[in-house]
Amino acid sequence: MSRSTPEIDVARLAEAAEQQATVIDVREPGEYVAGHVPGAQLVPMGQLPSRLAEIERTRPVYVVCASGNRSAAMTDLLVASGYDAYSVAGGTAAWARSGRPVETGAPTSR
């Protein structure tokens, strides 16, 4: 996979989130429950390849993990599968450090 992974910072994610962007959190459930970007959909990294059909192709997809490593790998997968996808640099750690709101608790059904 290419190391030219499309990437955005948390400020750009915040702007996109205000517009009801598709945000995919590829961390494990325990990590997600402890704190996630508001509105992010939990799709653990190991499940993403088999759950691509659940992700809308007509809008950009923003992929987040703890620090940006897993999201970069999954963004590469999404781009290779025809999605307009972006990895969030620094992940939820950067999101929280920037003072942005963090939700806790289990994911809601979609």
DALIN-V791098 format. One line per field, one symbol per residue. psi: psi as a letter, one per 20 degrees, with the letter a starting at -180 (. if undefined). burial: I if it has 16 or more other ideal C-beta (glycine too) atoms within 10 Angstrom, else O. A space follows every 50 residues. Layout:
psi=???
burial=???
This chain:
psi=qqjlppqrrhghggghhhklqoppojrqghgghhprppipponqgiighi jhhippiiqqpppqbgiighhgghggggghjjqnqpqopibhghgghijq qpqrrqqqq.
burial=OOOOIIIIOIOOIIOIIOOOIIIIIIIOOOIIOOIIIOOIIIIIIOOIOO OOOOIOOOOIIIIIIIOIOIIIIIIIIIIOOOIOIIIIIIIIOIIIOOOI OOOOOOOOOO
